[in-house]
Amino acid sequence: MTISYPTQNRNYCIFSPNVTERAKKGGAELEKIRQELSAPVNDEQVTEDLYILNLMLDNGVDKTKIAGMYPELSKYNSTTSPNIQTFLAGIYRKIKVPDGFGPLVKMLIQDSINPPKNAGFDPTEEIGGAILDYLA
């Protein structure tokens, strides 16, 4: 697991090549991700797992299977990590699990009061977009 987080000159993460391979496994990889999100080693692992889930959704994995992981995903609803917030908001935006709306609003308010420092990008853009998708 190697991640290069966003910088002031690059507004995206760079993940190791195995991330794409894990995402291609689709549903076969979901249980492993569920376990990793239940007992993460560090923020890098959470960020990577959330990115893989985002890729899976983009590749057509059944949204209901990932929505079924809401108990594991919801552990991160109060995070202050801009990377985790961004990927979590992206997942909620795609699966639109009803319980995801409140945490998105909380994240937006939290980041408005205490903006993330030293973030390579602003997670409020993804959070706000997810909220708008819920309202649409």
C-alpha positions in Angstrom: 0.0 0.0 0.0 1.7 3.2 -1.2 -0.2 6.4 -1.7 1.1 9.8 -2.7 -1.4 12.2 -1.4 -2.3 15.4 -3.2 0.1 18.3 -3.0 -0.2 22.0 -3.9 1.0 21.2 -7.4 -1.0 18.0 -7.9 -4.7 17.8 -6.9 -5.1 14.0 -7.0 -3.7 10.9 -5.2 -1.4 8.4 -6.8 -2.0 4.8 -5.8 0.1 1.7 -6.3 -0.8 -0.4 -9.4 -2.4 -3.2 -7.3 -5.3 -0.9 -6.5 -6.6 -1.1 -10.1 -6.2 -4.9 -10.0 -8.2 -5.1 -6.8 -10.9 -3.0 -8.3 -11.2 -5.2 -11.4 -12.0 -8.2 -9.1 -15.3 -6.5 -8.3 -17.6 -8.2 -5.9 -14.9 -10.8 -5.1 -12.9 -8.1 -3.3 -15.8 -6.6 -1.3 -15.5 -8.9 1.7 -11.7 -8.2 2.1 -12.5 -4.4 1.9 -15.3 -4.8 4.4 -12.8 -6.5 6.8 -10.1 -3.9 6.2 -12.6 -1.0 6.9 -13.8 -2.7 10.1 -10.3 -2.8 11.5 -8.0 -0.4 9.5 -4.3 -0.3 10.0 -4.1 3.4 9.1 -5.6 6.3 7.1 -3.7 5.2 4.0 -5.5 1.8 4.0 -8.9 3.5 4.5 -8.2 5.9 1.7 -7.1 3.1 -0.6 -10.1 1.0 0.2 -12.5 3.9 -0.4 -10.8 4.6 -3.7 -11.2 1.0 -4.8 -14.9 1.1 -3.9 -15.2 4.2 -6.0 -13.5 2.5 -8.9 -15.8 -0.5 -8.5 -18.8 1.7 -8.7 -17.5 3.3 -11.8 -16.9 -0.2 -13.3 -20.5 -1.2 -12.7 -20.4 -3.2 -9.4 -23.9 -3.5 -8.0 -24.6 -0.4 -5.9 -26.7 -2.4 -3.4 -23.7 -4.5 -2.5 -21.6 -1.5 -1.6 -24.6 0.2 0.0 -24.7 -2.9 2.2 -21.3 -1.9 3.5 -22.8 1.3 5.1 -22.1 0.0 8.6 -18.4 -0.1 7.8 -18.4 3.1 5.8 -20.3 5.0 8.5 -17.3 4.6 10.9 -15.7 7.4 8.9 -18.6 9.8 8.9 -16.8 12.0 11.6 -13.4 11.9 10.1 -11.4 15.1 9.6 -9.2 13.6 6.9 -9.8 15.4 3.7 -8.8 12.4 1.6 -11.2 10.0 3.4 -14.0 12.7 3.3 -13.6 13.1 -0.4 -13.7 9.4 -1.3 -16.5 8.7 1.2 -18.6 11.6 -0.2 -18.0 10.1 -3.7 -19.3 6.8 -2.6 -22.3 8.2 -0.9 -23.0 10.3 -4.0 -23.0 7.1 -6.1 -25.0 4.8 -3.8 -27.3 7.4 -2.3 -27.8 5.4 0.9 -30.4 7.4 2.8 -28.4 7.5 6.0 -25.5 9.1 4.2 -27.1 12.5 3.8 -26.8 13.7 7.4 -23.1 12.9 7.7 -22.4 14.7 4.4 -24.1 17.8 5.8 -22.2 17.4 9.1 -18.9 17.1 7.1 -19.7 20.2 5.1 -20.4 22.3 8.2 -17.4 20.9 10.0 -15.1 21.8 7.1 -16.7 25.2 6.8 -15.9 26.0 10.5 -12.5 24.3 10.5 -11.2 24.0 7.0 -8.7 21.2 6.4 -5.1 22.4 6.6 -2.4 21.4 4.2 -4.9 19.5 2.0 -3.9 19.1 -1.6 -7.6 19.7 -2.5 -10.8 20.9 -0.9 -13.1 18.0 0.1 -16.1 20.4 0.4 -16.4 20.4 -3.4 -17.1 16.6 -3.5 -19.2 16.8 -0.3 -21.3 19.7 -1.7 -21.7 17.8 -5.0 -22.9 14.7 -3.1 -25.4 16.8 -1.2 -26.7 18.3 -4.4 -27.1 14.8 -5.9 -29.1 13.7 -2.9 -31.4 16.7 -3.3 -31.8 16.3 -7.0 
